[in-house]
Amino acid sequence: MNRKRLAIIAGIVILVSALMLMFWPDSQVDTRADEEVAETELPEGLVLIEQEQIRTAEIEVAAVQTGAAVELVFPATVAASPTASARIDARASGVVRSVGKTLGDYVRQGETVARIESADAAALASQLSAARARVTELSAAYDRERRLFEANVTARQDLEAARANLDVARSELNRSQAAVAAAGVSGDGRSLAVTSPLSGRVTAAPIVLGSFVDAGEELYSVVNPSGLQIEVALPSEDASRIQPGDEAALILGDGREIGARVRSVTPSLDAESRSATAVLTLTRAVPGLQPGSFLQARIRPSGELDQSRIAVPEDAVQVLEGRDVVFVRTRRGFQAREVETGSRSAGMVTILSGLEPGQRIATANAFLLKSELEKEGAEHGH
């Protein structure tokens, strides 16, 4: 009986030993594999970095807070500022003898754009000729009186009278020369020049070659594209919220946004529309923008914040593989988190989704974290 029991126990021991020898090596490999996975397979977008490295790289960390700039959207119209538009009229009645510019052409300040044959041109030329002849006559008379005075033949008062007459004649000659130059009288004294008072492009050209025009009749309109301004109609309830200096953005028809700033706001409401007008200046010239065009303007009233939204510094938002990301602080470093961004104003970006208030993010030098991720991606790609 004892022998049988011992044989059973021995068999059990041998079986257990065999099982241990069979499964022990495989268990060691699995453990090492698990450890290797834990060390190498980090979450996507995680940058491992210690506190001392953060301090050395001068990466600033701040908590996300609520409060984004308020934006008000209004219809707007492109207009030419008073100093950037000009109506060119006929200076005198007469016949249009030459047309130098047409619709859309570029003109320089002071450039002759047309010539008008007019009796006024002949009158100005005649006055100039008469003034020149008068100066020549009185110059000779003064020289004669001077010689007689030096020979003690005439009195000093006669010399002084001759000098005074000459001075008056010279003054009249200067006036006639200025009038002829301002009118652009031609050398033959028959036509007057029509010139542009500013540089820009011709936006209207009702002038017709050979036609008779009256003094003051419009011949051209010229607009300087770099001098455009935006006029925004402000409802009465919003007019008091907009102040000069407020930032704005213009939404063009193709979806582009152009920066602008409020220059002035009318102090009273229009009697018919019951709205005020805000005048916006562009931060840069916009090719293709024409007076009379309609667009939308987003104005950000200074000091107003929307507490239901989140805004972070522009430096905190980085573009990674075509996505906007923000680096959120974790226990081991920073985790890149994709966010949906909105408007940008005064160095801040509105975050529509992807962040929660209280989360700590990299707000300065976040590009270093982006570079680290890109470097790791390149290394793994090889």
C-alpha positions as CSV (number, residue, x, y, z in Angstrom):
1,M,0.0,0.0,0.0
2,N,2.8,2.4,1.0
3,R,4.7,1.5,-2.2
4,K,1.7,2.2,-4.3
5,R,1.2,5.6,-2.6
6,L,4.9,6.5,-3.0
7,A,4.7,5.6,-6.7
8,I,1.7,7.9,-7.2
9,I,3.4,10.8,-5.4
10,A,6.6,10.2,-7.4
11,G,4.6,10.3,-10.6
12,I,2.9,13.5,-9.6
13,V,6.3,15.1,-8.8
14,I,7.7,14.0,-12.2
15,L,4.6,15.4,-14.0
16,V,4.8,18.7,-12.3
17,S,8.5,19.0,-13.0
18,A,7.9,18.2,-16.7
19,L,5.2,20.8,-16.9
20,M,7.5,23.4,-15.3
21,L,10.3,22.7,-17.7
22,M,7.9,22.8,-20.6
23,F,6.3,26.2,-19.9
24,W,9.0,28.2,-18.0
25,P,11.1,29.4,-21.0
26,D,8.0,30.8,-22.8
27,S,6.9,32.7,-19.7
28,Q,10.2,34.5,-19.6
29,V,9.9,35.7,-23.3
30,D,6.4,37.0,-22.8
31,T,7.4,39.1,-19.8
32,R,10.3,40.6,-21.6
33,A,8.1,41.4,-24.6
34,D,5.5,43.1,-22.4
35,E,8.3,45.2,-20.8
36,E,9.6,46.1,-24.2
37,V,6.1,47.2,-25.4
38,A,5.6,49.3,-22.3
39,E,8.8,51.1,-22.9
40,T,8.7,51.6,-26.7
41,E,5.0,51.9,-27.7
42,L,4.2,55.4,-26.3
43,P,0.9,57.1,-27.0
44,E,0.8,58.9,-30.3
45,G,1.7,62.6,-29.9
46,L,3.4,62.2,-26.5
47,V,6.6,64.1,-25.9
48,L,8.6,62.7,-23.0
49,I,10.3,65.6,-21.2
50,E,11.4,66.3,-17.6
51,Q,10.8,69.4,-15.6
52,E,14.5,70.5,-15.8
53,Q,14.4,70.2,-19.6
54,I,11.2,72.3,-19.7
55,R,12.9,75.0,-17.7
56,T,16.0,74.9,-19.9
57,A,14.0,75.2,-23.1
58,E,12.0,78.1,-21.6
59,I,8.7,76.4,-22.4
60,E,6.0,78.3,-20.5
61,V,3.0,76.4,-19.1
62,A,-0.3,78.1,-18.2
63,A,-3.8,76.9,-17.4
64,V,-6.6,77.3,-20.0
65,Q,-9.1,79.9,-19.0
66,T,-12.4,81.0,-20.4
67,G,-12.9,84.4,-22.0
68,A,-12.5,85.0,-25.8
69,A,-12.8,88.2,-27.7
70,V,-16.4,89.1,-28.8
71,E,-16.9,89.5,-32.5
72,L,-19.7,91.5,-34.1
73,V,-20.5,90.9,-37.8
74,F,-21.9,93.7,-40.0
75,P,-22.4,94.4,-43.7
76,A,-19.8,96.7,-45.1
77,T,-19.1,98.6,-48.3
78,V,-15.8,99.5,-50.0
79,A,-15.3,103.2,-50.6
80,A,-12.6,105.5,-51.6
81,S,-11.3,107.9,-48.9
82,P,-11.6,111.6,-49.7
83,T,-7.9,111.9,-50.3
84,A,-7.8,108.9,-52.6
85,S,-10.5,109.8,-55.1
86,A,-10.8,112.7,-57.5
87,R,-13.3,114.0,-60.0
88,I,-11.6,115.6,-63.0
89,D,-13.7,118.4,-64.5
90,A,-13.2,120.6,-67.5
91,R,-11.5,123.8,-66.5
92,A,-13.1,125.9,-69.2
93,S,-15.7,125.5,-71.9
94,G,-14.3,124.2,-75.2
95,V,-13.9,121.3,-77.6
96,V,-12.1,118.1,-76.5
97,R,-9.1,117.9,-78.9
98,S,-7.2,114.9,-77.3
99,V,-8.0,112.0,-75.0
100,G,-5.0,110.4,-73.3
101,K,-6.6,107.9,-70.9
102,T,-9.5,105.5,-70.9
103,L,-11.4,103.4,-68.4
104,G,-9.0,101.3,-66.2
105,D,-5.8,103.1,-67.2
106,Y,-3.3,104.1,-64.6
107,V,-2.4,107.8,-64.3
108,R,0.3,109.6,-62.4
109,Q,-0.3,112.7,-60.3
110,G,0.0,115.8,-62.6
111,E,-0.2,113.8,-65.8
112,T,-2.1,115.3,-68.7
113,V,-5.1,113.1,-69.5
114,A,-6.8,115.3,-72.1
115,R,-6.6,118.7,-73.8
116,I,-9.4,121.2,-74.5
117,E,-9.3,123.8,-77.2
118,S,-10.8,126.9,-75.6
119,A,-11.0,130.7,-75.9
120,D,-9.7,130.8,-72.3
121,A,-6.4,129.4,-73.4
122,A,-6.0,132.2,-76.0
123,A,-6.9,134.8,-73.4
124,L,-4.3,133.5,-70.9
125,A,-1.7,133.4,-73.6
126,S,-2.6,136.9,-74.7
127,Q,-2.3,138.2,-71.1
128,L,1.1,136.6,-70.7
129,S,2.4,138.2,-73.9
130,A,1.1,141.6,-72.8
131,A,2.7,141.2,-69.4
132,R,6.1,140.3,-71.0
133,A,5.9,143.3,-73.3
134,R,5.1,145.6,-70.4
135,V,8.0,144.4,-68.4
136,T,10.3,144.9,-71.4
137,E,9.0,148.5,-71.8
138,L,9.3,149.4,-68.2
139,S,12.8,147.8,-67.8
140,A,14.0,150.1,-70.6
141,A,12.4,153.1,-68.9
142,Y,14.0,152.3,-65.6
143,D,17.4,151.9,-67.2
144,R,17.0,155.3,-68.8
145,E,16.0,157.0,-65.6
146,R,18.9,155.3,-63.8
147,R,21.5,156.7,-66.3
148,L,19.9,160.2,-66.1
149,F,20.0,160.1,-62.3
150,E,23.6,159.0,-62.2
151,A,24.4,162.0,-64.5
152,N,22.5,164.3,-62.1
153,V,19.9,165.1,-64.8
154,T,16.8,163.8,-63.1
155,A,15.6,163.7,-59.5
156,R,15.6,160.6,-57.3
157,Q,11.9,160.5,-57.2
158,D,11.7,159.9,-60.9
159,L,14.1,157.0,-60.6
160,E,12.0,155.5,-57.7
161,A,8.8,155.9,-59.7
162,A,10.3,154.1,-62.6
163,R,11.4,151.3,-60.3
164,A,8.0,150.9,-58.7
165,N,6.3,150.7,-62.1
166,L,8.8,148.0,-63.2
167,D,8.1,146.0,-60.0
168,V,4.4,146.1,-60.6
169,A,4.9,144.9,-64.2
170,R,7.1,142.1,-63.0
171,S,4.5,141.0,-60.5
172,E,1.8,140.9,-63.2
173,L,4.1,138.8,-65.4
174,N,4.6,136.3,-62.6
175,R,0.9,136.1,-62.1
176,S,0.3,135.5,-65.8
177,Q,3.0,132.9,-66.0
178,A,1.5,131.0,-63.0
179,A,-2.0,131.1,-64.6
180,V,-0.7,129.7,-67.9
181,A,1.3,127.0,-66.1
182,A,-1.7,126.0,-63.9
183,A,-4.0,125.8,-66.9
184,G,-1.5,123.9,-69.0
185,V,-1.8,126.3,-71.9
186,S,-0.2,124.8,-75.0
187,G,2.7,126.4,-76.8
188,D,0.5,127.8,-79.6
189,G,-1.9,129.2,-77.0
190,R,-5.0,127.3,-78.3
191,S,-5.6,124.5,-75.7
192,L,-5.7,123.8,-72.0
193,A,-4.4,120.6,-70.4
194,V,-6.6,118.4,-68.2
195,T,-4.4,116.9,-65.5
196,S,-4.9,114.3,-62.7
197,P,-4.6,115.6,-59.1
198,L,-3.5,112.2,-57.8
199,S,-2.1,108.8,-58.9
200,G,-4.5,106.0,-59.4
201,R,-6.7,104.3,-61.9
202,V,-9.5,105.7,-64.1
203,T,-12.8,104.5,-62.8
204,A,-15.1,106.6,-65.0
205,A,-14.4,108.3,-68.4
206,P,-17.4,110.1,-69.8
207,I,-15.2,112.2,-72.0
208,V,-15.8,112.1,-75.8
209,L,-13.2,113.2,-78.3
210,G,-14.5,116.2,-80.4
211,S,-17.4,117.0,-78.1
212,F,-18.0,120.4,-76.6
213,V,-17.9,120.6,-72.8
214,D,-18.8,123.3,-70.4
215,A,-16.6,124.4,-67.6
216,G,-17.1,122.1,-64.6
217,E,-18.3,119.1,-66.6
218,E,-17.0,115.8,-65.5
219,L,-14.4,114.2,-67.7
220,Y,-12.8,111.5,-65.6
221,S,-12.9,109.9,-62.1
222,V,-9.7,108.5,-60.6
223,V,-9.3,106.4,-57.5
224,N,-6.1,105.4,-55.7
225,P,-6.5,101.7,-54.8
226,S,-4.2,102.0,-51.8
227,G,-6.4,104.7,-50.3
228,L,-9.6,102.6,-50.0
229,Q,-11.6,102.6,-46.8
230,I,-14.4,100.4,-45.5
231,E,-17.7,101.9,-44.4
232,V,-19.7,99.7,-41.9
233,A,-23.3,100.3,-41.0
234,L,-23.7,100.0,-37.2
235,P,-27.2,99.4,-35.7
236,S,-28.1,101.8,-33.0
237,E,-27.8,99.2,-30.3
238,D,-24.2,98.3,-31.3
239,A,-22.9,101.8,-32.2
240,S,-21.8,102.7,-28.7
241,R,-19.8,99.4,-28.4
242,I,-17.5,100.2,-31.3
243,Q,-14.6,102.6,-30.6
244,P,-11.8,104.0,-32.7
245,G,-8.8,101.6,-32.5
246,D,-10.9,98.4,-32.3
247,E,-9.5,95.5,-34.4
248,A,-11.5,94.1,-37.2
249,A,-11.4,91.5,-40.0
250,L,-12.9,91.8,-43.5
251,I,-14.4,88.7,-45.1
252,L,-13.9,88.8,-48.9
253,G,-16.1,87.0,-51.4
254,D,-13.5,84.2,-51.9
255,G,-13.3,83.5,-48.2
256,R,-10.1,85.4,-47.5
257,E,-9.8,87.5,-44.4
258,I,-8.0,90.9,-44.4
259,G,-7.0,92.7,-41.2
260,A,-8.4,96.2,-40.6
261,R,-8.9,98.7,-37.8
262,V,-11.7,101.1,-36.8
263,R,-10.5,104.7,-37.6
264,S,-13.6,106.6,-36.7
265,V,-17.3,106.3,-35.8
266,T,-19.9,108.9,-36.6
267,P,-21.3,110.5,-33.4
268,S,-24.9,110.5,-34.6
269,L,-27.3,108.1,-36.4
270,D,-28.5,108.5,-39.9
271,A,-32.0,109.9,-40.0
272,E,-33.3,107.3,-42.5
273,S,-31.4,104.1,-41.6
274,R,-31.1,104.8,-37.9
275,S,-27.5,103.5,-38.0
276,A,-24.1,105.0,-37.4
277,T,-21.1,104.5,-39.7
278,A,-17.8,103.1,-38.7
279,V,-14.9,103.8,-41.0
280,L,-12.2,101.1,-41.2
281,T,-8.7,101.4,-42.6
282,L,-7.0,98.4,-44.2
283,T,-3.7,97.1,-42.8
284,R,-2.5,96.6,-46.4
285,A,-3.5,97.1,-50.0
286,V,-5.8,94.4,-51.4
287,P,-5.5,93.8,-55.2
288,G,-8.9,93.6,-56.9
289,L,-10.8,95.4,-54.2
290,Q,-13.1,98.0,-55.9
291,P,-15.1,100.9,-54.6
292,G,-18.8,99.9,-54.3
293,S,-18.0,96.2,-53.5
294,F,-19.9,94.6,-50.6
295,L,-18.4,92.4,-47.9
296,Q,-18.7,91.5,-44.3
297,A,-16.8,93.1,-41.4
298,R,-16.1,91.4,-38.1
299,I,-15.3,94.0,-35.4
300,R,-14.0,93.1,-31.9
301,P,-15.1,95.7,-29.3
302,S,-12.2,96.4,-27.0
303,G,-12.6,95.0,-23.5
304,E,-15.5,92.7,-24.3
305,L,-15.0,89.0,-23.6
306,D,-17.2,86.0,-24.2
307,Q,-16.9,83.9,-21.0
308,S,-18.5,80.8,-22.7
309,R,-15.5,80.4,-25.1
310,I,-11.8,79.7,-24.7
311,A,-8.8,81.6,-26.2
312,V,-5.1,80.7,-26.0
313,P,-2.0,82.5,-27.2
314,E,-1.2,82.1,-30.9
315,D,2.2,80.5,-30.0
316,A,0.4,77.7,-28.2
317,V,-1.3,76.5,-31.4
318,Q,1.0,74.5,-33.7
319,V,0.3,72.9,-37.1
320,L,1.3,69.2,-37.0
321,E,0.7,67.1,-40.2
322,G,-1.9,69.6,-41.3
323,R,-3.8,69.7,-38.0
324,D,-4.0,72.4,-35.4
325,V,-2.7,71.0,-32.1
326,V,-2.0,72.3,-28.6
327,F,0.4,70.5,-26.2
328,V,-1.3,69.6,-22.9
329,R,0.9,69.0,-19.9
330,T,0.9,65.4,-18.6
331,R,2.8,63.6,-15.8
332,R,5.6,62.5,-18.2
333,G,5.7,65.4,-20.6
334,F,3.3,67.0,-23.2
335,Q,0.5,65.3,-25.2
336,A,-0.3,66.9,-28.6
337,R,-4.1,67.4,-28.8
338,E,-6.0,68.3,-31.9
339,V,-8.1,71.4,-31.6
340,E,-10.6,73.3,-33.7
341,T,-9.6,77.0,-34.0
342,G,-11.8,80.0,-34.6
343,S,-10.9,83.7,-35.0
344,R,-7.6,85.3,-34.1
345,S,-7.3,88.6,-32.4
346,A,-4.6,90.5,-30.5
347,G,-2.3,87.5,-30.4
348,M,-5.0,85.1,-29.2
349,V,-6.8,82.2,-30.9
350,T,-10.3,81.2,-30.1
351,I,-10.6,77.4,-29.4
352,L,-13.9,76.0,-30.5
353,S,-13.3,72.4,-29.4
354,G,-10.5,70.1,-28.1
355,L,-9.7,71.9,-24.8
356,E,-11.3,72.3,-21.4
357,P,-10.8,75.1,-18.9
358,G,-8.2,74.3,-16.3
359,Q,-6.0,72.1,-18.5
360,R,-2.4,73.2,-18.5
361,I,-0.8,73.8,-21.9
362,A,2.5,75.0,-23.4
363,T,2.0,78.7,-24.2
364,A,5.5,79.7,-25.3
365,N,8.1,77.8,-27.3
366,A,5.6,75.1,-28.1
367,F,7.3,74.8,-31.5
368,L,10.1,73.0,-29.7
369,L,7.7,70.2,-28.8
370,K,6.4,70.1,-32.3
371,S,10.0,69.8,-33.6
372,E,10.6,66.9,-31.2
373,L,7.6,65.0,-32.5
374,E,8.6,65.6,-36.1
375,K,12.1,64.4,-35.4
376,E,10.8,61.2,-33.8
377,G,8.5,60.6,-36.8
378,A,11.4,61.0,-39.2
379,E,13.6,58.6,-37.2
380,H,10.8,56.0,-37.1
381,G,10.2,56.5,-40.8
382,H,13.8,55.4,-41.5
